[in-house]
Amino acid sequence: MGAVKSDIEIARAAKMKPIKDILGKIKVPDNDSSFSPMGRHIAKINLEYLSKLKKKKDGHLILVTAITPTPAGEGKTTTSVGLHDGLNKIGKKSIVCLREPSLGPSFGMKGGAAGGGYAQVVPMEQINLHFTGDFHAITSAHNLLSALIDNHIYWGNKLKIDDKRIAWKRVVDMNDRALRFININTKGVAKDFPREDGFDITVASEVMAIFCLSNDLKDLEKRIGNITIAYDTDGKPLYAKDLNAQGPMTVLLKEAIRPNVTQTLENNPALIHGGPFANIAHGCNSVIATKSALKLADYVVTEAGFGADLGAEKFLNIKCRKSNIKPSCVVIVATIRALKMHGGVEKGNLKNENVDALKEGLVNLERHINNIKKFGLTPIVAINSFILDTKKEISAVKDFCKSLKVEVSESTHWADGGKGAKDLAKKVVKICKNSKIKNFKFLYKDNQSLWSKVETISKEIYKASSITADEDVKKQLKIFEDNGYGKLPVCIAKTQYSFSVDPKLKGAPTGHEISIREVRLSSGAEFIVVVCGSIMTMPGLPRVPAADKIKLNKKGDIEGLF
C-alpha cells in the first residue's frame, strides 16, 4: 500500500467544476438574479431566487450526528459528505448542508473542518480560512452593537444604561482566553467611563445564532432589534432597537445571509452557511440554507455539532421547533476507535484489536440511539470505517445494533468516496420512504418552566440524577419568565466530551449532577443559554495548537491545515 495522502493533498488534486455547472445540477439557472459567483468555484445564492421556491415540495431531511466525541475522531462532516455523494451514486438528487468552520478550531484543536479523505468539500483551504467572509461580517455586526452601547454611555446615557448590568460582550473568531475578562475605558477620552467587559468567540455570538435561525432579511432585522443589551438603573431591559442598531447591523449582514454554494470532490452541490458551536451554542447551519436545500433536492443531508446529546438535541428542540422542519432519518456516526476509548482504551493503544473494550464502549452508542428514539425518529448507525478496524470488532458493533433492532452500515467513504457509502445511502433512502414524520415530537413543551426544561434534558438525555444552581441563577430564570421569555427553548452549554459535566467521564454515566453556572437570555435568537460546569464561551488554545504547524511553503502553498 502506498503512502496515504493528506486531506489537503487530496483536496488540491480535485478536479473542480465551474460553480455554474454545480448549480445546474439542482436546476438553479445561470443568471444574475439567481446567484452571484465568488470566483470560479464558490457562489452565493440570491434570496430573491430562493423566495420563488417556497411553494415547491420539501425533500427528505437527513440529520447526521454522532456518539460522544473522543480524541480518536468520529467523522460527522466526513460521513455527511460521503452519504451525500453516496446518494448521488445511487441516482438520488441530494444536497449536503454544512456549517462554516471557525478559525478558532482551525488554528486550535482541529486544523480544518471540511470533511476528510475522499469525502470532502472543496476548495478546502478557502472553506477552512476566510471563505466568503460571513464570520467576519457577523463579528463586525456584533461589535458594532458593542461600540454603540459604549458610545451611548459616553454621550450622556439617555437610556440610563446600568454599566454593571450590560449583557453584551464583544467577540472575535479566535480562541483567546486572555480576552475572557477585560477592563475598558481606562485611558484616553473615555477614561471617565471604565467598566469590566469581555470577549466570547464569534460562533457563540447571539448574532451568529440569529443569523442561523432567521428565515429572511426581515426576520433577521427583527430578531437583531430584540437583542437584550443591558438593563437600566431601574432594572428595565433595554434592547438593540433602543439604539437603532438593527438597521446598520443588518446592512453588515446583507451579503453574508445569502447561502454559500461549493462542491464535493465528486462535484456534487454543498451549501455551507453559518457555524455556531454545539457545546456553547445550538450547533446547526443556517435555517435559510437548510430550507433552500429542501426545495432544491429530494434528499438533504445536514449535520449537528458534536455528539447527539448536544448537537442533535439542540437541532431537534431548537432549530426544528423554530423553523418547522422535521428529519426523516437520523444517522449516528461511530468509529471503532472511539468506541474503544469509551471502553477505557488509551489513545496510544487503539491500533490493537480489543473486542472486550469495544463492547464496554457500546453503552455510549446505545445511549445516543435511545435518545434519538425519544423524539419519535428512526436512527441508523454508520460505522465510519478505518483501515485498522478488524472483522471481529465490526461484527461486534453490527451484532449489537441488530440486538437493538437498529439498522447499521459499515461505510468506507473516507477511502472510497461516494462508492463507499452506497450501502448507507440505500438504507437511509429506505428509512426516509418509510418514515412517519407525524411521529416526531419535542422532548419538552413550550409551556414548561425553564427549570423544568433544563431538568428534562438533564435527566432524559444526560441521565443525571439532579441539577443544581445557586439562588442567583434560579432568580434569573424567574426574571426571564416574568419578562415573558418562559416559553423559549433552552440551549445547554457544556463539555462535549461526556454526558456529564466532567469531560473525563466516558461511556454512559448515570446518577451524576449537572451544575448550572449561569444563564443568559438570547431574546433575539429566542432561546435561553444554560452554562453548565466549567465550559467557556471563549475557548483557549491547546498546549500545542494546530497553528504551530500551519505555514506557507516555498511554493506559496499552505501546509499543516489537515
C-alpha positions in Angstrom: 0.0 0.0 0.0 1.4 3.4 -1.0 1.6 6.4 1.3 -1.7 7.8 2.4 -2.3 11.2 1.0 -3.2 14.0 3.5 -6.6 15.7 3.2 -5.1 18.8 1.8 -3.2 16.8 -0.9 -6.4 15.1 -1.9 -8.3 18.4 -2.0 -5.6 20.1 -4.2 -5.8 17.2 -6.7 -9.6 17.6 -7.0 -10.9 18.3 -10.5 -13.4 21.0 -9.6 -16.1 22.2 -12.0 -17.3 25.8 -12.5 -19.8 26.7 -9.9 -22.5 27.3 -12.5 -22.3 23.7 -13.5 -22.7 22.6 -9.9 -25.7 24.8 -9.5 -27.1 23.5 -12.8 -27.3 20.0 -11.1 -30.0 21.4 -8.9 -31.7 23.4 -11.6 -30.5 26.9 -10.4 -30.4 29.0 -13.6 -27.2 30.6 -14.7 -28.2 34.3 -14.5 -27.6 37.3 -12.3 -30.9 37.1 -10.4 -30.2 33.5 -9.2 -26.7 33.5 -7.9 -23.5 35.6 -7.5 -20.2 33.9 -8.3 -17.5 34.4 -5.7 -14.7 33.2 -8.0 -14.9 30.1 -10.2 -15.8 27.5 -7.6 -17.9 29.4 -4.9 -21.1 31.2 -5.2 -23.9 32.8 -3.1 -27.5 32.0 -4.0 -29.6 35.2 -4.1 -32.5 35.5 -1.7 -34.8 36.8 -4.5 -34.4 33.5 -6.3 -34.9 31.4 -3.1 -38.1 33.3 -2.4 -39.6 31.9 -5.6 -39.2 28.3 -4.4 -41.5 28.5 -1.3 -44.4 26.6 -3.0 -42.2 23.6 -4.0 -42.5 20.4 -2.1 -39.8 19.7 0.5 -37.4 16.8 0.1 -36.4 14.4 2.9 -34.2 15.8 5.7 -31.4 13.6 7.0 -29.7 14.6 10.2 -26.1 13.3 10.8 -25.0 13.2 14.4 -22.5 11.0 16.4 -21.5 9.3 19.5 -19.8 11.4 22.2 -16.6 12.8 20.7 -13.1 11.5 21.6 -9.6 12.3 20.5 -9.9 9.3 18.2 -12.4 11.0 16.0 -15.9 10.2 14.8 -16.2 11.9 11.4 -19.7 13.6 11.2 -18.7 16.0 8.4 -16.8 13.3 6.5 -19.8 11.0 6.8 -22.3 13.7 5.8 -20.3 14.4 2.6 -19.8 10.7 2.0 -23.5 10.0 2.4 -24.4 12.9 0.1 -22.0 11.5 -2.6 -23.4 8.0 -2.0 -26.9 9.2 -2.6 -25.9 10.8 -5.9 -24.1 7.5 -6.7 -27.4 5.6 -6.5 -29.2 8.2 -8.6 -30.8 10.4 -6.0 -30.9 14.2 -6.2 -29.1 15.3 -3.0 -27.6 18.4 -1.3 -25.4 18.5 1.8 -25.8 21.4 4.2 -22.8 22.0 6.5 -21.6 24.7 8.9 -18.8 27.0 8.1 -15.6 26.2 10.0 -14.4 28.7 12.6 -10.8 30.0 12.7 -10.8 29.0 16.4 -10.6 25.2 15.9 -8.9 25.6 12.6 -5.9 27.1 14.3 -6.6 25.5 17.7 -7.7 21.9 18.2 -8.5 20.5 14.7 -6.7 22.2 11.9 -9.7 22.1 9.5 -13.3 21.1 9.2 -14.3 20.3 5.6 -14.5 16.5 5.8 -11.6 14.2 5.2 -10.1 11.7 2.8 -12.2 11.3 -0.3 -15.3 12.7 1.4 -14.5 16.4 1.4 -16.0 19.7 0.3 -13.7 21.9 -1.8 -12.0 24.4 -2.2 -10.8 23.1 1.2 -8.3 25.9 2.1 -10.8 28.7 1.4 -13.6 27.0 3.3 -11.4 26.5 6.4 -10.0 30.0 6.4 -11.8 33.2 5.4 -14.2 31.6 2.9 -16.7 34.3 1.8 -16.2 36.5 4.9 -19.5 35.6 6.6 -17.9 35.2 10.0 -16.1 38.5 9.7 -19.4 40.2 8.8 -21.0 38.6 11.9 -18.1 39.7 14.1 -18.3 43.2 12.8 -22.1 43.4 13.3 -21.8 42.1 16.8 -19.0 44.5 17.7 -20.9 47.4 16.1 -23.5 46.9 18.8 -20.8 46.9 21.5 -19.5 50.2 20.1 -22.9 51.7 20.0 -23.6 50.8 23.7 -20.4 52.4 24.9 -20.9 55.4 22.6 -24.3 55.9 24.1 -23.0 55.9 27.6 -20.2 58.4 26.6 -22.6 60.9 25.1 -24.8 61.3 28.1 -26.5 57.9 28.6 -30.1 59.0 27.8 -31.3 55.4 28.3 -29.8 55.3 31.8 -27.8 52.1 31.0 -26.5 50.5 34.2 -22.9 49.8 33.3 -22.8 47.0 35.8 -25.7 45.2 34.0 -24.5 45.3 30.4 -25.3 41.9 29.0 -23.5 42.3 25.7 -19.8 41.2 25.4 -17.6 41.6 22.4 -16.5 38.7 20.1 -13.6 37.6 17.9 -13.3 34.4 15.8 -10.2 33.0 17.5 -9.6 31.1 20.7 -8.1 33.8 23.0 -8.6 33.1 26.7 -6.8 36.3 27.6 -9.8 38.2 26.4 -12.4 36.5 28.5 -12.3 39.3 31.1 -11.0 42.8 30.3 -11.2 46.3 31.6 -12.1 49.0 29.1 -12.2 52.8 29.1 -9.2 53.0 31.5 -7.3 55.7 29.5 -7.9 58.3 26.8 -11.1 60.3 26.2 -13.4 57.6 27.6 -11.5 57.1 30.9 -14.4 58.6 32.9 -16.5 55.5 31.9 -14.4 52.5 32.9 -16.1 49.1 33.2 -15.5 45.4 33.0 -16.1 43.7 29.7 -15.0 40.5 27.9 -15.0 38.6 24.7 -16.7 35.4 23.5 -15.8 33.5 20.4 -17.8 34.6 17.3 -19.5 31.2 17.0 -21.0 31.8 20.5 -22.4 35.2 19.5 -26.1 35.7 19.6 -25.7 37.4 16.2 -24.4 34.0 14.9 -27.5 32.3 16.4 -29.8 34.8 15.0 -28.1 34.6 11.6 -28.6 30.8 11.6 -32.2 30.8 12.8 -33.6 33.7 10.7 -35.9 32.9 7.8 -35.1 36.0 5.7 -33.7 39.6 6.0 -36.8 41.0 7.6 -36.8 38.3 10.2 -33.1 38.9 10.8 -33.6 42.6 11.4 -36.5 42.0 13.8 -34.5 39.5 15.8 -31.5 41.8 16.0 -33.7 44.5 17.3 -34.9 42.2 20.0 -31.4 41.5 21.4 -31.3 42.4 25.1 -28.2 44.5 25.5 -28.4 45.7 29.1 -30.7 46.8 32.0 -31.3 50.4 33.0 -30.8 51.8 36.6 -34.4 50.8 37.4 -33.9 47.2 36.2 -35.8 47.6 33.0 -34.4 45.6 30.0 -33.0 47.5 27.1 -32.8 46.2 23.5 -30.7 46.8 20.4 -33.6 48.6 18.8 -33.4 51.2 21.6 -30.1 52.2 20.0 -31.5 51.9 16.4 -28.8 49.2 15.9 -30.9 46.7 13.9 -30.6 48.7 10.7 -26.8 49.1 10.4 -26.2 45.6 11.8 -28.5 44.1 9.1 -26.7 46.1 6.5 -23.4 44.5 7.5 -25.1 41.0 7.2 -26.9 41.7 3.9 -24.5 39.7 1.7 -23.5 37.2 4.3 -27.1 36.0 4.8 -27.1 34.5 1.3 -26.2 30.8 1.4 -22.7 29.7 0.1 -22.5 27.0 -2.6 -19.4 24.9 -3.1 -18.9 21.2 -4.2 -17.7 17.9 -3.0 -14.7 16.1 -4.5 -17.3 14.3 -6.7 -18.7 17.6 -7.9 -22.0 17.4 -6.0 -23.5 20.6 -4.6 -22.8 21.6 -1.0 -24.4 24.6 0.9 -22.1 25.8 3.6 -23.5 28.6 5.7 -23.3 29.7 9.4 -21.5 27.8 12.1 -22.5 28.1 15.8 -20.6 25.6 18.1 -22.8 22.9 19.6 -21.1 22.8 23.0 -21.7 26.6 23.6 -24.4 27.4 21.1 -27.0 25.5 19.1 -24.6 23.8 16.6 -26.5 23.9 13.3 -26.1 25.5 9.9 -28.5 28.2 8.8 -32.2 27.7 8.5 -32.1 29.6 5.2 -29.6 27.1 3.8 -31.5 24.0 5.1 -34.9 25.2 3.9 -33.5 26.2 0.5 -31.9 22.8 0.0 -35.2 21.1 0.9 -36.8 22.9 -2.1 -33.9 22.2 -4.4 -33.3 18.5 -3.8 -35.1 15.3 -2.9 -32.7 14.4 -0.1 -30.9 16.9 2.1 -28.0 15.8 4.4 -27.1 18.1 7.3 -25.1 17.7 10.5 -25.4 18.9 14.1 -22.2 19.5 16.1 -20.5 17.1 18.5 -22.5 14.1 19.9 -26.2 13.6 19.7 -26.7 14.7 23.3 -25.6 18.3 22.3 -25.9 18.8 18.6 -28.9 16.6 17.8 -30.8 17.6 20.9 -30.5 21.3 20.0 -31.2 20.7 16.3 -34.4 19.0 17.2 -35.6 21.1 20.2 -34.4 24.5 18.9 -33.9 24.5 15.1 -36.8 22.2 14.2 -39.1 24.0 16.7 -38.3 27.4 15.3 -38.2 26.6 11.6 -40.9 23.9 11.4 -38.6 21.3 9.7 -38.6 17.6 10.6 -35.9 15.0 9.8 -37.0 11.8 8.1 -33.9 9.9 9.4 -31.1 10.3 11.8 -27.6 8.9 11.2 -25.5 8.3 14.2 -21.8 8.1 13.3 -19.5 5.9 15.3 -15.9 4.7 14.8 -14.4 1.5 16.3 -11.6 3.6 17.7 -13.8 6.0 19.5 -16.0 3.2 20.9 -12.8 1.5 22.3 -11.9 4.8 24.0 -15.3 4.8 25.7 -14.5 1.3 26.8 -11.4 2.5 28.6 -8.6 2.1 25.9 -6.0 4.9 25.9 -5.4 6.7 22.6 -1.9 5.1 22.1 -3.4 1.6 22.2 -6.2 1.9 19.7 -4.3 0.1 16.9 -4.7 -3.2 18.8 -7.8 -5.3 18.4 -9.8 -5.2 21.6 -13.3 -6.5 21.3 -14.0 -6.6 25.0 -13.2 -2.8 25.4 -15.3 -2.1 22.3 -18.3 -3.9 23.9 -17.8 -1.9 27.0 -17.9 1.3 25.0 -21.1 0.4 23.1 -23.1 1.7 26.1 -22.3 5.2 24.7 -23.7 4.3 21.3 -26.8 2.8 23.0 -27.5 5.9 24.9 -27.4 8.0 21.8 -29.7 5.6 19.9 -32.2 5.6 22.8 -32.1 9.4 22.9 -32.9 9.8 19.2 -35.8 7.4 19.6 -37.3 9.7 22.3 -38.0 12.2 19.6 -40.0 9.6 17.6 -37.3 9.3 15.0 -35.6 6.3 13.3 -31.8 6.2 13.8 -29.3 4.3 11.7 -25.7 3.7 12.8 -23.0 4.5 10.3 -19.7 2.8 11.1 -17.1 5.2 9.8 -14.5 2.6 8.8 -10.8 2.8 9.3 -8.1 0.6 7.9 -7.1 -0.9 11.2 -10.7 -1.9 12.2 -10.9 -5.7 12.4 -13.7 -8.0 11.3 -14.4 -9.1 14.9 -14.7 -5.5 16.0 -17.0 -4.6 13.1 -19.1 -7.7 13.7 -19.5 -6.8 17.4 -21.0 -3.4 16.5 -23.3 -4.9 13.9 -24.5 -7.6 16.3 -25.1 -5.0 19.0 -27.2 -2.9 16.6 -29.1 -5.9 15.5 -29.9 -6.7 19.1 -31.4 -3.2 19.4 -33.3 -3.6 16.1 -31.4 -0.7 14.7 -30.1 -0.6 11.1 -26.4 -0.3 10.7 -24.0 0.2 7.8 -20.2 -0.1 7.5 -19.2 2.8 5.3 -15.8 3.3 3.7 -16.4 6.8 2.3 -13.1 8.2 3.7 -11.1 5.9 1.5 -13.6 5.3 -1.4 -15.8 8.4 -1.5 -19.4 8.1 -2.6 -18.9 4.5 -3.7 -18.0 3.5 -0.2 -21.3 5.0 1.2 -23.7 3.4 -1.3 -24.9 0.8 1.2 -25.5 3.6 3.8 -27.3 5.7 1.2 -29.6 2.8 0.2 -30.6 2.1 3.8 -31.1 5.8 4.5 -33.4 6.1 1.5 -35.5 3.1 2.7 -35.8 4.7 6.2 -36.9 8.0 4.6 -39.5 6.4 2.4 -41.0 4.5 5.4 -40.6 7.4 7.9 -43.6 8.8 9.7 -43.0 12.5 10.2 -46.1 12.8 12.3 -44.4 10.7 15.0 -41.8 13.4 15.6 -42.1 15.1 18.9 -40.1 17.5 21.0 -38.5 16.5 24.3 -40.3 19.2 26.3 -43.3 21.5 25.8 -43.2 25.3 25.4 -45.3 25.9 28.5 -43.0 24.0 30.8 -41.0 26.2 33.2 -37.4 27.0 32.2 -36.1 25.0 35.2 -38.3 22.0 34.1 -36.9 22.2 30.6 -33.3 22.0 31.8 -34.3 19.2 34.2 -35.9 17.2 31.4 -32.8 17.4 29.2 -30.5 16.6 32.1 -32.5 13.6 33.2 -33.7 12.3 29.8 -30.6 13.0 27.6 -27.8 13.0 30.1 -29.2 10.6 32.7 -28.3 12.9 35.5 -29.9 12.4 38.9 -30.2 16.1 39.6 -29.4 19.6 38.5 -28.0 22.3 40.9 -27.7 26.0 40.7 -27.3 28.8 43.2 -30.1 31.1 44.1 -29.0 33.9 41.8 -29.3 31.5 38.8 -32.8 30.4 39.9 -33.8 34.0 40.5 -32.6 35.0 37.0 -34.6 32.2 35.4 -37.7 33.5 37.3 -37.0 37.0 36.0 -36.8 35.7 32.4 -40.2 34.0 32.9 -41.7 37.2 34.4 -40.5 39.2 31.4 -42.3 36.9 29.0 -39.5 34.5 28.0 -40.7 31.4 29.8 -41.8 29.7 26.6 -38.4 29.8 24.9 -36.4 26.6 24.4 -33.1 26.1 26.4 -29.6 25.8 24.9 -27.3 23.8 27.0 -23.7 24.9 27.1 -21.5 22.1 28.5 -18.5 19.9 27.7 -18.9 17.9 24.6 -16.7 15.0 25.9 -19.2 13.4 28.3 -22.8 13.0 29.1 -21.8 14.6 32.5 -20.1 17.9 33.2 -16.8 16.0 33.7 -15.0 15.7 30.4 -13.1 12.7 31.7 -16.2 10.6 32.4 -16.6 8.4 29.2 -19.1 5.8 28.3 -22.6 6.3 29.5 -22.5 7.7 33.1 -25.7 7.8 35.2 -26.6 9.4 38.6 -24.3 12.4 38.2 -25.1 16.0 38.9 -25.5 18.8 36.3 -24.3 22.1 37.8 -25.6 25.3 36.2 -23.0 28.1 36.5 -25.0 30.9 34.8 -27.9 31.5 32.4 -28.1 34.0 29.6 -31.1 35.4 27.7 -30.8 35.3 23.9 -34.0 37.2 23.3 -33.2 37.8 19.6 -32.3 34.2 18.9 -35.2 33.2 21.1 -33.6 30.7 23.5 -32.1 30.7 26.9 -28.4 29.7 27.2 -27.7 27.5 30.2 -24.0 27.4 31.0 -23.0 24.1 32.9 -19.9 23.1 34.7 -16.6 24.7 33.6 -17.4 25.2 29.9 -16.2 28.5 28.5 -17.9 30.6 25.7 -14.4 31.8 24.8 -12.3 28.6 24.5 -8.5 28.6 24.9 -5.8 27.2 22.6 -4.3 23.8 23.5 -0.7 23.4 24.7 0.4 22.8 21.1 -2.2 24.5 18.8 -2.8 23.4 15.2 -1.4 26.9 14.3 2.0 25.5 15.3 2.3 23.6 12.0 0.4 25.9 9.7 2.6 27.8 7.3 3.3 28.7 3.6 5.9 26.6 1.9 8.4 27.8 -0.8 5.7 27.3 -3.5 3.3 29.5 -1.6 1.0 26.6 -0.7 -0.5 26.2 2.7 0.9 23.4 4.9 -0.4 22.0 8.2 -4.1 22.7 7.5 -5.0 19.0 7.7 
